[in-house]
């Protein structure tokens, strides 16, 4: 009979972090698991580090050339027969009771298809203090926020394997660097998303990470994922909406009043359609969209006094919703524009 849990960790040229990651899994309080380590064509000492361990729980898979971590993850899903899959990244550290606590949570909450946790960011390269990153735990808020930004941290999750197998769900290459967000939204069709409030992972911040190296691709693919999911929900959109969907997903500033008008129009359209569709998450969706729109407005003070007219006529924010600093910045910008003229 297979163990309840399989841990999956792709590896590519991370020899200097690898001992920390492997040790953190092998030293878990819960001991009965299989640990798939997939060496994806590393050219550094990663293989030497992996082979230095003599632990029967380790299953070592080696790709002769670098195929990319999505292929590695799907390769593991195809061969795993355990009830749960735990994701691990080769530069992070799982805290000692992670598997024990996530396994207990999933066994108790049979409606949950994927569960992450809060995390602790640590910055060994810049000598900055650790930062606790609290995960969203309320069900509707987590689901809605996941439409726009992934709210389950990928290397912190445990996944119910039978859902992946029964419905042929896999990581999708078309959403590279946002493939986790796409998978969570696919899984959400078959159960609930969840997070444990306790931090169960130490997340290493360094400059070789995907979030640093491939930011533009990641954001484009993330927006495409949000766009596709909203369409799947029944929300009608078009390609011209994508630049404004990007502003919503990443709460970016508007460059002019036309941007503000277009962004508000998109938000109101989504809200109206969601109400007509009778979406269960309608109320939380409206709250989330209003907050994202407000955040974009707060970052758009450089537009100057012209922004005040848009706010006055807005159906999503009012003059009193914005803080004093916003008005100070808007006033300063207005005087600068006047001086330039």
VOGU-3710 file (C-alpha; in Angstrom, 3 decimals, decimal comma):
1> xxxxxxxxxx> 0,000/0,000/0,000  1,517/3,367/-1,028  2,144/6,093/1,574  -0,517/8,777/1,957  1,895/11,500/0,862  4,360/12,059/-1,968  6,600/15,120/-1,909  7,609/16,454/-5,337  10,659/18,685/-5,813  12,135/19,607/-9,209
11> xxxxxxxxxx> 15,807/20,589/-9,122  17,789/22,688/-11,570  21,199/24,172/-10,717  20,521/24,982/-7,068  23,370/23,106/-5,401  24,043/25,831/-2,837  20,466/25,679/-1,464  19,719/22,002/-1,966  20,896/20,544/1,339  18,619/22,911/3,260
21> xxxxxxxxxx> 15,600/21,908/1,172  16,219/18,144/1,298  17,024/18,145/5,025  13,824/20,069/5,778  11,745/17,296/4,180  13,647/14,304/5,532  13,486/15,741/9,067  9,713/16,200/9,111  7,781/15,107/12,206  5,614/12,954/9,895
31> xxxxxxxxxx> 7,895/10,270/8,492  5,848/8,040/6,180  6,129/9,600/2,736  7,848/9,236/-0,630  10,144/12,048/-1,769  10,433/12,500/-5,539  13,486/14,550/-6,428  13,623/15,326/-10,152  16,969/16,543/-11,444  16,050/18,492/-14,562
41> xxxxxxxxxx> 19,381/18,386/-16,365  21,416/20,303/-13,771  24,979/21,194/-14,761  26,215/22,187/-11,296  26,770/19,927/-8,266  23,052/19,294/-7,680  23,299/15,601/-8,556  26,237/15,116/-6,168  24,202/16,678/-3,373  21,181/14,482/-4,081
51> xxxxxxxxxx> 23,229/11,260/-4,314  24,941/12,030/-1,005  21,685/11,060/0,759  20,993/7,438/1,618  17,310/7,507/2,513  14,887/4,908/1,160  12,108/7,489/0,968  13,926/9,320/-1,832  13,012/8,407/-5,406  15,546/10,055/-7,701
61> xxxxxxxxxx> 14,493/10,856/-11,262  16,955/12,364/-13,720  16,331/14,156/-16,992  19,314/14,078/-19,356  18,558/17,656/-20,461  16,603/20,568/-19,024  12,922/20,122/-19,879  11,472/22,795/-17,607  9,768/22,391/-14,272  6,238/22,076/-15,687
71> xxxxxxxxxx> 7,208/18,882/-17,505  8,902/17,686/-14,302  5,804/18,285/-12,205  3,490/16,612/-14,707  5,937/13,713/-15,003  5,655/13,205/-11,251  1,853/13,486/-11,210  1,651/10,754/-13,842  3,563/8,208/-11,721  2,411/9,113/-8,207
81> xxxxxxxxxx> -0,216/6,869/-6,602  -0,379/8,427/-3,128  -3,504/10,165/-1,839  -1,772/13,551/-1,580  0,992/15,447/-3,362  3,054/18,003/-1,486  4,964/20,547/-3,540  8,430/21,648/-2,539  10,902/24,021/-4,181  14,596/23,245/-4,064
91> xxxxxxxxxx> 15,577/26,637/-2,637  13,036/26,763/0,213  12,748/25,190/3,660  9,698/23,319/4,963  9,161/23,796/8,680  9,314/20,555/10,743  5,572/19,946/11,210  4,480/20,962/7,717  3,502/17,542/6,345  1,888/16,469/9,621
101> xxxxxxxxxx> -0,309/19,570/9,796  -1,261/19,701/6,137  -2,105/16,000/6,064  -4,296/16,352/9,165  -6,064/19,354/7,626  -6,831/17,544/4,361  -8,056/14,423/6,143  -10,405/16,568/8,217  -11,600/18,812/5,344  -12,552/16,398/2,569
111> xxxxxxxxxx> -14,085/19,227/0,514  -10,667/20,889/0,065  -8,778/20,049/-3,135  -5,623/22,089/-2,535  -4,292/23,698/0,628  -1,386/26,097/1,118  -0,138/27,972/4,151  1,295/31,243/5,319  5,020/31,587/4,807  8,070/33,317/6,188
121> xxxxxxxxxx> 10,118/35,237/3,651  13,817/35,244/4,416  16,520/37,254/2,667  19,959/35,689/3,234  21,597/37,678/0,438  20,638/41,126/1,758  20,626/40,530/5,548  17,043/41,708/5,942  14,738/40,600/8,763  12,357/37,706/8,143
131> xxxxxxxxxx> 8,844/38,719/7,123  5,693/36,755/7,986  3,382/36,608/4,949  -0,111/35,777/6,155  -2,171/33,693/3,764  -5,832/34,373/3,002  -7,914/31,795/4,861  -11,550/32,844/4,315  -13,006/30,599/1,584  -14,779/33,115/-0,680
141> xxxxxxxxxx> -12,076/35,747/-0,333  -9,409/33,171/-1,209  -11,274/31,974/-4,287  -12,011/35,466/-5,626  -8,508/36,751/-4,984  -7,116/33,705/-6,784  -8,898/34,808/-9,957  -6,630/37,858/-10,114  -3,516/36,825/-8,153  -2,513/33,387/-7,010
151> xxxxxxxxxx> -3,206/33,286/-3,280  -1,837/29,823/-2,595  1,926/29,928/-2,522  3,040/27,149/-4,874  5,786/25,478/-2,779  3,510/25,502/0,272  0,646/23,414/-1,133  -0,730/19,933/-0,651  -2,999/18,624/-3,441  -5,610/15,869/-3,470
161> xxxxxxxxxx> -4,169/13,520/-6,118  -7,419/11,829/-7,181  -8,825/15,143/-8,450  -5,807/15,594/-10,715  -6,085/12,026/-11,974  -9,864/11,735/-12,299  -10,265/14,988/-14,235  -6,929/14,881/-16,079  -5,734/18,163/-14,600  -2,105/19,099/-15,149
171> xxxxxxxxxx> 0,122/22,159/-15,139  -0,279/23,978/-18,470  2,740/25,205/-20,428  0,767/28,046/-22,017  0,665/29,649/-18,564  4,388/29,221/-17,833  5,430/31,082/-14,646  1,722/31,385/-13,749  0,952/27,663/-14,134  0,162/27,300/-10,434
181> xxxxxxxxxx> -2,560/29,959/-10,584  -4,122/28,164/-13,557  -4,060/24,795/-11,791  -5,646/26,165/-8,602  -8,484/27,662/-10,653  -8,934/24,352/-12,499  -9,042/22,506/-9,159  -11,588/24,999/-7,786  -14,212/23,476/-10,085  -14,086/20,291/-7,966
191> xxxxxxxxxx> -13,793/21,572/-4,410  -12,551/24,325/-2,135  -9,233/26,129/-2,015  -7,757/26,584/1,451  -4,813/27,972/3,382  -3,553/27,170/6,860  -2,880/30,396/8,734  0,289/29,100/10,363  3,522/29,546/8,413  4,740/26,096/7,341
201> xxxxxxxxxx> 7,381/27,220/4,841  10,450/29,426/4,851  10,574/31,065/1,422  14,016/32,119/0,240  14,169/35,460/-1,590  17,040/35,695/-4,086  17,719/37,133/-7,516  17,663/33,850/-9,443  13,953/33,315/-8,818  11,349/33,167/-11,556
211> xxxxxxxxxx> 9,613/36,222/-10,097  12,778/38,238/-10,695  13,950/36,760/-13,999  10,696/36,391/-15,911  8,436/39,080/-14,474  6,950/40,286/-17,776  6,172/36,794/-19,076  4,748/35,807/-15,692  2,412/38,812/-15,592  1,242/38,374/-19,180
221> xxxxxxxxxx> 0,480/34,701/-18,632  -1,195/35,438/-15,305  -3,503/37,969/-16,956  -4,261/35,495/-19,767  -5,174/32,954/-17,097  -7,511/35,433/-15,358  -9,058/36,351/-18,704  -9,711/32,700/-19,601  -11,186/31,921/-16,191  -13,550/34,905/-16,246
231> xxxxxxxxxx> -14,751/33,774/-19,670  -15,256/30,279/-18,249  -17,363/31,771/-15,453  -19,605/33,366/-18,096  -18,171/36,900/-17,954  -17,995/38,337/-21,474  -14,716/40,110/-22,237  -12,696/41,017/-25,321  -9,003/41,332/-26,117  -9,124/45,120/-25,642
241> xxxxxxxxxx> -9,940/44,522/-21,968  -6,616/42,783/-21,248  -4,513/45,919/-20,557  -7,079/46,994/-17,970  -7,350/43,506/-16,556  -3,571/43,731/-16,050  -4,095/46,934/-14,053  -6,681/45,145/-11,911  -4,570/42,046/-11,337  -1,472/44,017/-10,362
251> xxxxxxxxxx> -3,233/47,162/-9,094  -1,265/49,379/-11,452  -1,597/53,122/-11,915  -3,601/54,749/-14,691  -1,757/57,096/-17,048  -4,658/59,427/-17,832  -8,378/59,975/-17,256  -9,235/57,821/-20,278  -7,473/54,915/-18,560  -9,530/55,502/-15,402
261> xxxxxxxxxx> -12,777/55,567/-17,362  -11,909/52,361/-19,224  -10,844/50,616/-16,024  -14,056/51,592/-14,237  -16,109/50,478/-17,224  -14,457/47,031/-17,110  -15,043/46,661/-13,372  -18,706/47,675/-13,625  -19,231/45,311/-16,565  -17,811/42,359/-14,612
271> xxxxxxxxxx> -19,937/43,231/-11,572  -23,165/43,556/-13,583  -22,559/40,281/-15,424  -21,657/38,456/-12,202  -24,950/39,580/-10,654  -26,939/38,495/-13,716  -25,217/35,096/-13,620  -26,082/34,704/-9,943  -22,501/33,832/-9,021  -22,176/32,536/-5,482
281> xxxxxxxxxx> -19,110/34,705/-4,951  -20,803/37,884/-6,281  -20,559/39,935/-3,089  -16,886/39,103/-2,462  -16,090/39,670/-6,131  -17,571/43,175/-5,982  -15,616/44,006/-2,817  -12,395/42,712/-4,360  -12,897/44,644/-7,600  -13,706/47,891/-5,766
291> xxxxxxxxxx> -10,552/47,536/-3,685  -8,411/46,883/-6,748  -9,890/49,875/-8,560  -9,302/52,077/-5,526  -5,692/50,911/-5,318  -5,128/51,852/-8,959  -6,634/55,293/-8,341  -4,395/55,858/-5,316  -1,365/55,180/-7,512  -2,552/57,583/-10,223
301> xxxxxxxxxx> -2,110/60,960/-8,481  0,366/62,046/-11,162  -2,604/62,687/-13,433  -3,196/65,822/-11,354  -6,428/67,749/-10,813  -8,164/66,070/-13,753  -8,417/62,881/-11,714  -10,732/64,571/-9,213  -13,503/64,902/-11,795  -13,287/61,173/-12,504
311> xxxxxxxxxx> -13,480/60,385/-8,798  -16,431/62,745/-8,302  -18,422/60,928/-11,011  -17,198/57,433/-10,133  -19,632/54,703/-9,112  -16,874/52,732/-7,415  -15,019/55,234/-5,218  -15,833/58,578/-3,640  -13,779/61,578/-2,578  -13,862/60,432/1,070
321> xxxxxxxxxx> -12,493/56,959/0,205  -9,016/58,297/-0,622  -6,396/59,293/1,911  -4,821/62,679/2,570  -1,509/61,770/0,935  -3,317/61,094/-2,344  -4,714/64,629/-2,349  -1,366/66,108/-1,380  0,321/64,330/-4,288  -2,474/65,326/-6,660
331> xxxxxxxxxx> -2,197/68,973/-5,600  1,576/68,989/-5,998  1,282/67,448/-9,444  -1,294/70,062/-10,430  1,050/72,914/-9,444  3,946/71,273/-11,323  1,827/70,972/-14,449  0,800/74,637/-14,075  4,432/75,761/-13,725  5,434/73,768/-16,825
341> x> 2,775/75,505/-18,854
//
